[in-house]
Amino acid sequence: MSWKIDTAGQFIEFYVKKGHYLVELSENHFKNKEYKKCLELLSQAHGMFEKGGAKDEAEKVKVKFNDIKNTFFTNTKT
């Protein structure tokens, strides 16, 4: 007999929870002016929210990522 357990809900919950954790961690790095690490964590958080199906959260993270990138990593060469 094969017992199958549906763990899809747990994975979705894990991805969303991990996404929130990464956003929180990125805020800590932002406060310490570690902008590159902050962007890395936000990128990972975006992926977690996408996997978890939290499209609204993913979009918020994407906006935050772009704001930080444009503010602190603008191309100053002309």
PDB file with one MODEL, atoms N, CA, C and O in Angstrom:
MODEL        1
ATOM      1  N   MET A   1       0.827  -1.179   0.000  1.00  0.00           N
ATOM      2  CA  MET A   1       0.000   0.000   0.000  1.00  0.00           C
ATOM      3  C   MET A   1       0.873   1.244   0.000  1.00  0.00           C
ATOM      4  O   MET A   1       1.872   1.336   0.713  1.00  0.00           O
ATOM      5  N   SER A   2       0.477   2.157  -0.791  1.00  0.00           N
ATOM      6  CA  SER A   2       1.219   3.407  -0.905  1.00  0.00           C
ATOM      7  C   SER A   2       0.404   4.541  -0.284  1.00  0.00           C
ATOM      8  O   SER A   2      -0.697   4.859  -0.734  1.00  0.00           O
ATOM      9  N   TRP A   3       0.966   5.132   0.744  1.00  0.00           N
ATOM     10  CA  TRP A   3       0.310   6.258   1.396  1.00  0.00           C
ATOM     11  C   TRP A   3       0.914   7.540   0.858  1.00  0.00           C
ATOM     12  O   TRP A   3       2.119   7.764   0.966  1.00  0.00           O
ATOM     13  N   LYS A   4       0.091   8.357   0.292  1.00  0.00           N
ATOM     14  CA  LYS A   4       0.574   9.632  -0.232  1.00  0.00           C
ATOM     15  C   LYS A   4       0.049  10.754   0.641  1.00  0.00           C
ATOM     16  O   LYS A   4      -1.140  10.834   0.949  1.00  0.00           O
ATOM     17  N   ILE A   5       0.957  11.601   1.022  1.00  0.00           N
ATOM     18  CA  ILE A   5       0.597  12.743   1.847  1.00  0.00           C
ATOM     19  C   ILE A   5       0.790  14.000   1.010  1.00  0.00           C
ATOM     20  O   ILE A   5       1.850  14.204   0.418  1.00  0.00           O
ATOM     21  N   ASP A   6      -0.223  14.826   0.964  1.00  0.00           N
ATOM     22  CA  ASP A   6      -0.143  16.071   0.196  1.00  0.00           C
ATOM     23  C   ASP A   6       0.545  17.143   1.045  1.00  0.00           C
ATOM     24  O   ASP A   6      -0.009  17.621   2.035  1.00  0.00           O
ATOM     25  N   THR A   7       1.747  17.503   0.643  1.00  0.00           N
ATOM     26  CA  THR A   7       2.518  18.503   1.392  1.00  0.00           C
ATOM     27  C   THR A   7       2.598  19.837   0.660  1.00  0.00           C
ATOM     28  O   THR A   7       3.362  20.717   1.056  1.00  0.00           O
ATOM     29  N   ALA A   8       1.821  19.992  -0.397  1.00  0.00           N
ATOM     30  CA  ALA A   8       1.883  21.224  -1.190  1.00  0.00           C
ATOM     31  C   ALA A   8       1.586  22.455  -0.342  1.00  0.00           C
ATOM     32  O   ALA A   8       2.255  23.479  -0.478  1.00  0.00           O
ATOM     33  N   GLY A   9       0.605  22.361   0.517  1.00  0.00           N
ATOM     34  CA  GLY A   9       0.251  23.493   1.378  1.00  0.00           C
ATOM     35  C   GLY A   9       1.378  23.883   2.304  1.00  0.00           C
ATOM     36  O   GLY A   9       1.603  25.065   2.563  1.00  0.00           O
ATOM     37  N   GLN A  10       2.090  22.881   2.803  1.00  0.00           N
ATOM     38  CA  GLN A  10       3.215  23.157   3.694  1.00  0.00           C
ATOM     39  C   GLN A  10       4.355  23.842   2.947  1.00  0.00           C
ATOM     40  O   GLN A  10       5.004  24.738   3.485  1.00  0.00           O
ATOM     41  N   PHE A  11       4.599  23.418   1.699  1.00  0.00           N
ATOM     42  CA  PHE A  11       5.654  24.055   0.919  1.00  0.00           C
ATOM     43  C   PHE A  11       5.307  25.504   0.615  1.00  0.00           C
ATOM     44  O   PHE A  11       6.165  26.381   0.706  1.00  0.00           O
ATOM     45  N   ILE A  12       4.067  25.757   0.258  1.00  0.00           N
ATOM     46  CA  ILE A  12       3.641  27.127  -0.026  1.00  0.00           C
ATOM     47  C   ILE A  12       3.807  27.995   1.214  1.00  0.00           C
ATOM     48  O   ILE A  12       4.310  29.116   1.136  1.00  0.00           O
ATOM     49  N   GLU A  13       3.384  27.472   2.353  1.00  0.00           N
ATOM     50  CA  GLU A  13       3.529  28.201   3.613  1.00  0.00           C
ATOM     51  C   GLU A  13       5.003  28.460   3.926  1.00  0.00           C
ATOM     52  O   GLU A  13       5.366  29.540   4.392  1.00  0.00           O
ATOM     53  N   PHE A  14       5.850  27.461   3.664  1.00  0.00           N
ATOM     54  CA  PHE A  14       7.285  27.606   3.899  1.00  0.00           C
ATOM     55  C   PHE A  14       7.876  28.705   3.023  1.00  0.00           C
ATOM     56  O   PHE A  14       8.630  29.549   3.508  1.00  0.00           O
ATOM     57  N   TYR A  15       7.538  28.699   1.734  1.00  0.00           N
ATOM     58  CA  TYR A  15       8.089  29.698   0.814  1.00  0.00           C
ATOM     59  C   TYR A  15       7.697  31.114   1.229  1.00  0.00           C
ATOM     60  O   TYR A  15       8.531  32.020   1.201  1.00  0.00           O
ATOM     61  N   VAL A  16       6.453  31.309   1.609  1.00  0.00           N
ATOM     62  CA  VAL A  16       5.992  32.638   2.017  1.00  0.00           C
ATOM     63  C   VAL A  16       6.672  33.057   3.320  1.00  0.00           C
ATOM     64  O   VAL A  16       7.102  34.202   3.463  1.00  0.00           O
ATOM     65  N   LYS A  17       6.764  32.130   4.262  1.00  0.00           N
ATOM     66  CA  LYS A  17       7.411  32.427   5.544  1.00  0.00           C
ATOM     67  C   LYS A  17       8.889  32.759   5.333  1.00  0.00           C
ATOM     68  O   LYS A  17       9.408  33.694   5.944  1.00  0.00           O
ATOM     69  N   LYS A  18       9.557  32.006   4.481  1.00  0.00           N
ATOM     70  CA  LYS A  18      10.968  32.250   4.171  1.00  0.00           C
ATOM     71  C   LYS A  18      11.123  33.608   3.485  1.00  0.00           C
ATOM     72  O   LYS A  18      12.085  34.329   3.752  1.00  0.00           O
ATOM     73  N   GLY A  19      10.190  33.960   2.609  1.00  0.00           N
ATOM     74  CA  GLY A  19      10.217  35.260   1.949  1.00  0.00           C
ATOM     75  C   GLY A  19      10.129  36.401   2.943  1.00  0.00           C
ATOM     76  O   GLY A  19      10.868  37.379   2.839  1.00  0.00           O
ATOM     77  N   HIS A  20       9.226  36.280   3.910  1.00  0.00           N
ATOM     78  CA  HIS A  20       9.095  37.315   4.944  1.00  0.00           C
ATOM     79  C   HIS A  20      10.370  37.420   5.778  1.00  0.00           C
ATOM     80  O   HIS A  20      10.804  38.517   6.129  1.00  0.00           O
ATOM     81  N   TYR A  21      10.959  36.277   6.090  1.00  0.00           N
ATOM     82  CA  TYR A  21      12.206  36.277   6.862  1.00  0.00           C
ATOM     83  C   TYR A  21      13.317  36.989   6.089  1.00  0.00           C
ATOM     84  O   TYR A  21      14.064  37.782   6.662  1.00  0.00           O
ATOM     85  N   LEU A  22      13.425  36.708   4.793  1.00  0.00           N
ATOM     86  CA  LEU A  22      14.472  37.330   3.981  1.00  0.00           C
ATOM     87  C   LEU A  22      14.265  38.840   3.862  1.00  0.00           C
ATOM     88  O   LEU A  22      15.236  39.597   3.862  1.00  0.00           O
ATOM     89  N   VAL A  23      13.027  39.279   3.763  1.00  0.00           N
ATOM     90  CA  VAL A  23      12.742  40.718   3.710  1.00  0.00           C
ATOM     91  C   VAL A  23      13.165  41.373   5.020  1.00  0.00           C
ATOM     92  O   VAL A  23      13.774  42.443   5.021  1.00  0.00           O
ATOM     93  N   GLU A  24      12.839  40.726   6.128  1.00  0.00           N
ATOM     94  CA  GLU A  24      13.216  41.249   7.441  1.00  0.00           C
ATOM     95  C   GLU A  24      14.736  41.335   7.580  1.00  0.00           C
ATOM     96  O   GLU A  24      15.271  42.321   8.088  1.00  0.00           O
ATOM     97  N   LEU A  25      15.411  40.302   7.128  1.00  0.00           N
ATOM     98  CA  LEU A  25      16.870  40.275   7.182  1.00  0.00           C
ATOM     99  C   LEU A  25      17.464  41.363   6.286  1.00  0.00           C
ATOM    100  O   LEU A  25      18.458  41.992   6.648  1.00  0.00           O
ATOM    101  N   SER A  26      16.862  41.584   5.129  1.00  0.00           N
ATOM    102  CA  SER A  26      17.359  42.619   4.218  1.00  0.00           C
ATOM    103  C   SER A  26      17.215  44.007   4.837  1.00  0.00           C
ATOM    104  O   SER A  26      18.053  44.880   4.609  1.00  0.00           O
ATOM    105  N   GLU A  27      16.156  44.210   5.617  1.00  0.00           N
ATOM    106  CA  GLU A  27      15.967  45.502   6.281  1.00  0.00           C
ATOM    107  C   GLU A  27      17.081  45.762   7.286  1.00  0.00           C
ATOM    108  O   GLU A  27      17.522  46.900   7.449  1.00  0.00           O
ATOM    109  N   ASN A  28      17.526  44.725   7.948  1.00  0.00           N
ATOM    110  CA  ASN A  28      18.637  44.855   8.887  1.00  0.00           C
ATOM    111  C   ASN A  28      19.918  45.258   8.150  1.00  0.00           C
ATOM    112  O   ASN A  28      20.654  46.131   8.611  1.00  0.00           O
ATOM    113  N   HIS A  29      20.178  44.626   7.016  1.00  0.00           N
ATOM    114  CA  HIS A  29      21.363  44.971   6.229  1.00  0.00           C
ATOM    115  C   HIS A  29      21.247  46.386   5.664  1.00  0.00           C
ATOM    116  O   HIS A  29      22.246  47.098   5.560  1.00  0.00           O
ATOM    117  N   PHE A  30      20.041  46.788   5.303  1.00  0.00           N
ATOM    118  CA  PHE A  30      19.832  48.144   4.796  1.00  0.00           C
ATOM    119  C   PHE A  30      20.172  49.173   5.867  1.00  0.00           C
ATOM    120  O   PHE A  30      20.816  50.183   5.584  1.00  0.00           O
ATOM    121  N   LYS A  31      19.737  48.913   7.093  1.00  0.00           N
ATOM    122  CA  LYS A  31      20.030  49.831   8.201  1.00  0.00           C
ATOM    123  C   LYS A  31      21.524  49.930   8.470  1.00  0.00           C
ATOM    124  O   LYS A  31      22.012  50.963   8.927  1.00  0.00           O
ATOM    125  N   ASN A  32      22.249  48.849   8.185  1.00  0.00           N
ATOM    126  CA  ASN A  32      23.702  48.840   8.373  1.00  0.00           C
ATOM    127  C   ASN A  32      24.448  49.304   7.124  1.00  0.00           C
ATOM    128  O   ASN A  32      25.671  49.184   7.042  1.00  0.00           O
ATOM    129  N   LYS A  33      23.707  49.830   6.158  1.00  0.00           N
ATOM    130  CA  LYS A  33      24.254  50.356   4.904  1.00  0.00           C
ATOM    131  C   LYS A  33      24.998  49.294   4.098  1.00  0.00           C
ATOM    132  O   LYS A  33      25.983  49.596   3.423  1.00  0.00           O
ATOM    133  N   GLU A  34      24.531  48.070   4.171  1.00  0.00           N
ATOM    134  CA  GLU A  34      25.061  46.969   3.371  1.00  0.00           C
ATOM    135  C   GLU A  34      24.076  46.741   2.221  1.00  0.00           C
ATOM    136  O   GLU A  34      23.318  45.771   2.211  1.00  0.00           O
ATOM    137  N   TYR A  35      24.112  47.660   1.257  1.00  0.00           N
ATOM    138  CA  TYR A  35      23.088  47.699   0.227  1.00  0.00           C
ATOM    139  C   TYR A  35      23.168  46.521  -0.740  1.00  0.00           C
ATOM    140  O   TYR A  35      22.138  46.027  -1.200  1.00  0.00           O
ATOM    141  N   LYS A  36      24.374  46.072  -1.049  1.00  0.00           N
ATOM    142  CA  LYS A  36      24.514  44.942  -1.974  1.00  0.00           C
ATOM    143  C   LYS A  36      23.895  43.682  -1.371  1.00  0.00           C
ATOM    144  O   LYS A  36      23.157  42.965  -2.047  1.00  0.00           O
ATOM    145  N   LYS A  37      24.193  43.415  -0.108  1.00  0.00           N
ATOM    146  CA  LYS A  37      23.627  42.240   0.564  1.00  0.00           C
ATOM    147  C   LYS A  37      22.113  42.379   0.676  1.00  0.00           C
ATOM    148  O   LYS A  37      21.383  41.397   0.541  1.00  0.00           O
ATOM    149  N   CYS A  38      21.651  43.582   0.919  1.00  0.00           N
ATOM    150  CA  CYS A  38      20.220  43.853   0.997  1.00  0.00           C
ATOM    151  C   CYS A  38      19.534  43.468  -0.321  1.00  0.00           C
ATOM    152  O   CYS A  38      18.480  42.832  -0.317  1.00  0.00           O
ATOM    153  N   LEU A  39      20.139  43.858  -1.440  1.00  0.00           N
ATOM    154  CA  LEU A  39      19.570  43.529  -2.747  1.00  0.00           C
ATOM    155  C   LEU A  39      19.578  42.026  -3.001  1.00  0.00           C
ATOM    156  O   LEU A  39      18.628  41.487  -3.568  1.00  0.00           O
ATOM    157  N   GLU A  40      20.647  41.350  -2.584  1.00  0.00           N
ATOM    158  CA  GLU A  40      20.712  39.896  -2.750  1.00  0.00           C
ATOM    159  C   GLU A  40      19.570  39.217  -1.996  1.00  0.00           C
ATOM    160  O   GLU A  40      18.914  38.318  -2.523  1.00  0.00           O
ATOM    161  N   LEU A  41      19.344  39.651  -0.773  1.00  0.00           N
ATOM    162  CA  LEU A  41      18.290  39.052   0.045  1.00  0.00           C
ATOM    163  C   LEU A  41      16.900  39.360  -0.511  1.00  0.00           C
ATOM    164  O   LEU A  41      16.015  38.505  -0.485  1.00  0.00           O
ATOM    165  N   LEU A  42      16.709  40.574  -1.010  1.00  0.00           N
ATOM    166  CA  LEU A  42      15.417  40.922  -1.606  1.00  0.00           C
ATOM    167  C   LEU A  42      15.157  40.096  -2.864  1.00  0.00           C
ATOM    168  O   LEU A  42      14.023  39.702  -3.134  1.00  0.00           O
ATOM    169  N   SER A  43      16.207  39.842  -3.621  1.00  0.00           N
ATOM    170  CA  SER A  43      16.069  39.009  -4.811  1.00  0.00           C
ATOM    171  C   SER A  43      15.645  37.591  -4.433  1.00  0.00           C
ATOM    172  O   SER A  43      14.775  37.000  -5.072  1.00  0.00           O
ATOM    173  N   GLN A  44      16.268  37.056  -3.391  1.00  0.00           N
ATOM    174  CA  GLN A  44      15.898  35.720  -2.916  1.00  0.00           C
ATOM    175  C   GLN A  44      14.462  35.711  -2.391  1.00  0.00           C
ATOM    176  O   GLN A  44      13.713  34.764  -2.630  1.00  0.00           O
ATOM    177  N   ALA A  45      14.087  36.768  -1.678  1.00  0.00           N
ATOM    178  CA  ALA A  45      12.727  36.866  -1.139  1.00  0.00           C
ATOM    179  C   ALA A  45      11.705  36.890  -2.274  1.00  0.00           C
ATOM    180  O   ALA A  45      10.652  36.259  -2.184  1.00  0.00           O
ATOM    181  N   HIS A  46      12.020  37.615  -3.330  1.00  0.00           N
ATOM    182  CA  HIS A  46      11.131  37.679  -4.488  1.00  0.00           C
ATOM    183  C   HIS A  46      10.898  36.278  -5.047  1.00  0.00           C
ATOM    184  O   HIS A  46       9.767  35.906  -5.360  1.00  0.00           O
ATOM    185  N   GLY A  47      11.971  35.508  -5.168  1.00  0.00           N
ATOM    186  CA  GLY A  47      11.850  34.139  -5.659  1.00  0.00           C
ATOM    187  C   GLY A  47      10.993  33.267  -4.749  1.00  0.00           C
ATOM    188  O   GLY A  47      10.193  32.462  -5.226  1.00  0.00           O
ATOM    189  N   MET A  48      11.160  33.426  -3.454  1.00  0.00           N
ATOM    190  CA  MET A  48      10.366  32.642  -2.498  1.00  0.00           C
ATOM    191  C   MET A  48       8.881  32.994  -2.599  1.00  0.00           C
ATOM    192  O   MET A  48       8.027  32.109  -2.571  1.00  0.00           O
ATOM    193  N   PHE A  49       8.578  34.286  -2.714  1.00  0.00           N
ATOM    194  CA  PHE A  49       7.182  34.696  -2.843  1.00  0.00           C
ATOM    195  C   PHE A  49       6.578  34.185  -4.153  1.00  0.00           C
ATOM    196  O   PHE A  49       5.413  33.791  -4.193  1.00  0.00           O
ATOM    197  N   GLU A  50       7.375  34.193  -5.218  1.00  0.00           N
ATOM    198  CA  GLU A  50       6.899  33.670  -6.500  1.00  0.00           C
ATOM    199  C   GLU A  50       6.582  32.178  -6.379  1.00  0.00           C
ATOM    200  O   GLU A  50       5.536  31.722  -6.840  1.00  0.00           O
ATOM    201  N   LYS A  51       7.488  31.425  -5.760  1.00  0.00           N
ATOM    202  CA  LYS A  51       7.262  29.987  -5.578  1.00  0.00           C
ATOM    203  C   LYS A  51       6.049  29.725  -4.704  1.00  0.00           C
ATOM    204  O   LYS A  51       5.319  28.757  -4.919  1.00  0.00           O
ATOM    205  N   GLY A  52       5.835  30.583  -3.724  1.00  0.00           N
ATOM    206  CA  GLY A  52       4.712  30.418  -2.808  1.00  0.00           C
ATOM    207  C   GLY A  52       3.398  30.952  -3.342  1.00  0.00           C
ATOM    208  O   GLY A  52       2.359  30.809  -2.698  1.00  0.00           O
ATOM    209  N   GLY A  53       3.437  31.563  -4.511  1.00  0.00           N
ATOM    210  CA  GLY A  53       2.213  32.077  -5.117  1.00  0.00           C
ATOM    211  C   GLY A  53       1.731  33.389  -4.536  1.00  0.00           C
ATOM    212  O   GLY A  53       0.591  33.789  -4.774  1.00  0.00           O
ATOM    213  N   ALA A  54       2.579  34.066  -3.778  1.00  0.00           N
ATOM    214  CA  ALA A  54       2.213  35.358  -3.179  1.00  0.00           C
ATOM    215  C   ALA A  54       2.649  36.473  -4.132  1.00  0.00           C
ATOM    216  O   ALA A  54       3.658  37.141  -3.908  1.00  0.00           O
ATOM    217  N   LYS A  55       1.881  36.657  -5.182  1.00  0.00           N
ATOM    218  CA  LYS A  55       2.246  37.609  -6.241  1.00  0.00           C
ATOM    219  C   LYS A  55       2.286  39.048  -5.738  1.00  0.00           C
ATOM    220  O   LYS A  55       3.147  39.821  -6.157  1.00  0.00           O
ATOM    221  N   ASP A  56       1.371  39.419  -4.850  1.00  0.00           N
ATOM    222  CA  ASP A  56       1.352  40.787  -4.322  1.00  0.00           C
ATOM    223  C   ASP A  56       2.612  41.076  -3.515  1.00  0.00           C
ATOM    224  O   ASP A  56       3.220  42.137  -3.653  1.00  0.00           O
ATOM    225  N   GLU A  57       2.994  40.126  -2.676  1.00  0.00           N
ATOM    226  CA  GLU A  57       4.209  40.286  -1.877  1.00  0.00           C
ATOM    227  C   GLU A  57       5.432  40.360  -2.786  1.00  0.00           C
ATOM    228  O   GLU A  57       6.335  41.165  -2.557  1.00  0.00           O
ATOM    229  N   ALA A  58       5.458  39.518  -3.817  1.00  0.00           N
ATOM    230  CA  ALA A  58       6.580  39.512  -4.754  1.00  0.00           C
ATOM    231  C   ALA A  58       6.701  40.865  -5.451  1.00  0.00           C
ATOM    232  O   ALA A  58       7.807  41.365  -5.658  1.00  0.00           O
ATOM    233  N   GLU A  59       5.574  41.449  -5.808  1.00  0.00           N
ATOM    234  CA  GLU A  59       5.587  42.751  -6.482  1.00  0.00           C
ATOM    235  C   GLU A  59       6.089  43.849  -5.551  1.00  0.00           C
ATOM    236  O   GLU A  59       6.835  44.728  -5.982  1.00  0.00           O
ATOM    237  N   LYS A  60       5.690  43.809  -4.280  1.00  0.00           N
ATOM    238  CA  LYS A  60       6.172  44.796  -3.306  1.00  0.00           C
ATOM    239  C   LYS A  60       7.682  44.699  -3.138  1.00  0.00           C
ATOM    240  O   LYS A  60       8.375  45.714  -3.060  1.00  0.00           O
ATOM    241  N   VAL A  61       8.184  43.470  -3.084  1.00  0.00           N
ATOM    242  CA  VAL A  61       9.624  43.258  -2.931  1.00  0.00           C
ATOM    243  C   VAL A  61      10.359  43.758  -4.170  1.00  0.00           C
ATOM    244  O   VAL A  61      11.435  44.346  -4.061  1.00  0.00           O
ATOM    245  N   LYS A  62       9.786  43.526  -5.338  1.00  0.00           N
ATOM    246  CA  LYS A  62      10.405  43.974  -6.587  1.00  0.00           C
ATOM    247  C   LYS A  62      10.515  45.497  -6.627  1.00  0.00           C
ATOM    248  O   LYS A  62      11.532  46.040  -7.057  1.00  0.00           O
ATOM    249  N   VAL A  63       9.466  46.180  -6.179  1.00  0.00           N
ATOM    250  CA  VAL A  63       9.476  47.647  -6.136  1.00  0.00           C
ATOM    251  C   VAL A  63      10.545  48.136  -5.165  1.00  0.00           C
ATOM    252  O   VAL A  63      11.290  49.068  -5.469  1.00  0.00           O
ATOM    253  N   LYS A  64      10.616  47.504  -3.997  1.00  0.00           N
ATOM    254  CA  LYS A  64      11.617  47.880  -2.994  1.00  0.00           C
ATOM    255  C   LYS A  64      13.030  47.648  -3.541  1.00  0.00           C
ATOM    256  O   LYS A  64      13.920  48.478  -3.352  1.00  0.00           O
ATOM    257  N   PHE A  65      13.225  46.513  -4.220  1.00  0.00           N
ATOM    258  CA  PHE A  65      14.513  46.182  -4.829  1.00  0.00           C
ATOM    259  C   PHE A  65      14.919  47.267  -5.828  1.00  0.00           C
ATOM    260  O   PHE A  65      16.043  47.766  -5.786  1.00  0.00           O
ATOM    261  N   ASN A  66      14.006  47.625  -6.718  1.00  0.00           N
ATOM    262  CA  ASN A  66      14.306  48.629  -7.739  1.00  0.00           C
ATOM    263  C   ASN A  66      14.570  50.002  -7.132  1.00  0.00           C
ATOM    264  O   ASN A  66      15.436  50.732  -7.615  1.00  0.00           O
ATOM    265  N   ASP A  67      13.842  50.363  -6.087  1.00  0.00           N
ATOM    266  CA  ASP A  67      14.073  51.646  -5.415  1.00  0.00           C
ATOM    267  C   ASP A  67      15.482  51.718  -4.836  1.00  0.00           C
ATOM    268  O   ASP A  67      16.188  52.709  -5.023  1.00  0.00           O
ATOM    269  N   ILE A  68      15.882  50.668  -4.137  1.00  0.00           N
ATOM    270  CA  ILE A  68      17.220  50.646  -3.529  1.00  0.00           C
ATOM    271  C   ILE A  68      18.287  50.631  -4.607  1.00  0.00           C
ATOM    272  O   ILE A  68      19.292  51.334  -4.503  1.00  0.00           O
ATOM    273  N   LYS A  69      18.072  49.835  -5.639  1.00  0.00           N
ATOM    274  CA  LYS A  69      19.047  49.740  -6.730  1.00  0.00           C
ATOM    275  C   LYS A  69      19.220  51.091  -7.423  1.00  0.00           C
ATOM    276  O   LYS A  69      20.345  51.514  -7.691  1.00  0.00           O
ATOM    277  N   ASN A  70      18.121  51.759  -7.710  1.00  0.00           N
ATOM    278  CA  ASN A  70      18.194  53.047  -8.401  1.00  0.00           C
ATOM    279  C   ASN A  70      18.758  54.147  -7.512  1.00  0.00           C
ATOM    280  O   ASN A  70      19.394  55.076  -8.011  1.00  0.00           O
ATOM    281  N   THR A  71      18.539  54.058  -6.215  1.00  0.00           N
ATOM    282  CA  THR A  71      19.015  55.087  -5.298  1.00  0.00           C
ATOM    283  C   THR A  71      20.501  54.956  -5.000  1.00  0.00           C
ATOM    284  O   THR A  71      21.222  55.954  -4.985  1.00  0.00           O
ATOM    285  N   PHE A  72      20.963  53.739  -4.765  1.00  0.00           N
ATOM    286  CA  PHE A  72      22.328  53.551  -4.287  1.00  0.00           C
ATOM    287  C   PHE A  72      23.287  52.980  -5.328  1.00  0.00           C
ATOM    288  O   PHE A  72      24.496  52.964  -5.098  1.00  0.00           O
ATOM    289  N   PHE A  73      22.782  52.516  -6.453  1.00  0.00           N
ATOM    290  CA  PHE A  73      23.649  51.924  -7.461  1.00  0.00           C
ATOM    291  C   PHE A  73      23.400  52.525  -8.835  1.00  0.00           C
ATOM    292  O   PHE A  73      23.362  51.806  -9.834  1.00  0.00           O
ATOM    293  N   THR A  74      23.231  53.842  -8.889  1.00  0.00           N
ATOM    294  CA  THR A  74      23.032  54.498 -10.174  1.00  0.00           C
ATOM    295  C   THR A  74      24.361  54.610 -10.896  1.00  0.00           C
ATOM    296  O   THR A  74      25.420  54.696 -10.273  1.00  0.00           O
ATOM    297  N   ASN A  75      24.292  54.609 -12.178  1.00  0.00           N
ATOM    298  CA  ASN A  75      25.489  54.717 -13.003  1.00  0.00           C
ATOM    299  C   ASN A  75      25.868  56.192 -13.095  1.00  0.00           C
ATOM    300  O   ASN A  75      25.140  56.986 -13.690  1.00  0.00           O
ATOM    301  N   THR A  76      26.995  56.555 -12.511  1.00  0.00           N
ATOM    302  CA  THR A  76      27.404  57.959 -12.473  1.00  0.00           C
ATOM    303  C   THR A  76      28.317  58.335 -13.633  1.00  0.00           C
ATOM    304  O   THR A  76      28.688  59.501 -13.773  1.00  0.00           O
ATOM    305  N   LYS A  77      28.680  57.373 -14.459  1.00  0.00           N
ATOM    306  CA  LYS A  77      29.543  57.677 -15.609  1.00  0.00           C
ATOM    307  C   LYS A  77      28.716  58.317 -16.709  1.00  0.00           C
ATOM    308  O   LYS A  77      27.580  57.917 -16.964  1.00  0.00           O
ATOM    309  N   THR A  78      29.310  59.336 -17.368  1.00  0.00           N
ATOM    310  CA  THR A  78      28.608  59.993 -18.472  1.00  0.00           C
ATOM    311  C   THR A  78      29.384  59.879 -19.738  1.00  0.00           C
ATOM    312  O   THR A  78      28.948  60.374 -20.776  1.00  0.00           O
TER     313      THR A  78
ENDMDL
END
